[in-house]
Amino acid sequence: MYTRCPQCQTVFHVTPEQLSERGGLVRCGQCTAVFRADENLVTEATQALAEGVPAVIPPPQPQSVAGQPAAVAPGSKRESARRPKATPGPPTDLPTVKELLLGGKPRPRTRPFFWALGSFLLLLVLAGQYVFFYCSELARKQELRPYIVRACDVLGCQIKPRQDVNLIELTHTRVTAHHRYENALRIRATLVNRATFSQPFPLLEVSLLDRQGRVIARRSFSAQQYLRDNVDTNRSMPPNIAIKSQLEITNEGLAAEGYEIRLLPS
């Protein structure tokens, strides 16, 4: 089978297997035009040559029926008989349609099963990453908590207890001079958890201010430092229970005229 470029009329050799690749689209090696090889087929390369069009494949060498040169006619001079010039056969290095396919060599097709399997594995990895980084937020939902706990056992993530310091009320705060030591202050405050759930004890941040309201000293204290000995700091704050705190800090060389107390997540 042969196909012909409609732009420059160049003829190429083609097979039915090659026509099935890329939907029959090829690029001409002479003028680089793109055309459908299956829609521009010619029956024979010699037919295309008879029409006066250029061809990559030349016509075959003319021969007699027996395959021998034509005999000299009787009564003619032998020396005047001339053998027809031999036409060279088709060269072996001609480009084929497969070499001229758009995009170079066709890529092997991947089966849909492997695409589906790869997509499923990527979804599993994405779900695992989401659970690992947001396990604490997901565990707040009671219907999801058992599954999140199992997933964290496999992934090695840690579920942090729920905490909202905005729902902790800080009342009865007082800063006085220490009754026993000089250049020392005693800070007292009462904490009440107004949330409907128990939550960890927050950090207590104390700032000392001068007359202009500028911070001259600041430090954060953990629950082990500001709670009294009769309070278990390993347990969470129960809702609506007043818990008293007390701090004793030094104030040597600091002209503190005011203070500020804030609660921070632990």
Number of C-alpha atoms within 10 A of each C-alpha: 12 19 25 27 25 16 13 15 19 20 26 23 20 19 13 10 9 18 19 12 15 14 12 19 18 25 20 24 17 12 12 13 13 17 17 18 25 19 12 14 17 18 10 15 22 16 12 20 17 11 8 10 14 16 19 18 20 16 18 13 12 12 12 9 8 7 8 8 12 14 10 14 9 7 6 9 9 11 7 8 12 9 10 11 8 10 11 10 11 13 10 7 6 12 16 15 24 21 16 17 21 17 11 9 10 12 7 6 6 8 8 9 9 10 10 11 11 12 12 12 11 12 12 12 12 12 11 17 13 12 19 18 13 15 21 19 15 18 20 15 11 9 10 11 17 11 13 23 18 11 16 16 11 10 13 10 17 14 19 12 13 13 18 16 19 13 14 20 15 18 13 9 15 13 16 11 16 16 9 8 10 11 13 15 19 15 19 17 19 16 21 18 25 19 18 10 14 18 20 21 25 21 20 22 15 18 18 20 19 15 10 8 13 13 15 13 14 13 11 14 17 15 18 14 16 19 19 15 9 6 13 12 17 10 11 16 23 18 16 16 12 16 16 18 18 16 17 17 12 14 16 11 7 13 12 18 12 15 18 14 18 13 19 16 12 13
